[in-house]
Amino acid sequence: MLSCKQLVARSSDYLDEQLTLGERLMVRQHLLFCRHCRRFLKQMRVAQATVRALPEAPVVDSDALAERLARELKNS
């Protein structure tokens, strides 16, 4: 059976469904007996959902921004 440390190391891959069948079974077996790791994975899921819900950052055209700032500095 996996240790808590091993489960934490595999948690992102588990949530992203990137583990082999055997690895998933080992994670699920550990989760059956460890409420702390179940809570940890629940918190990870909430964190992932929160990040997904954030709006995407606008793409900044750094050249256009630099030109605009230069114009504003000249005008001040």
Secondary structure, DSSP 8 states (H G I E B T S, - for coil): ---HHHHHHHHHHHHTT-S-HHHHHHHHHHHHH-HHHHHHHHHHHHHHHHHHHS-------HHHHHHHHHHHHHH-
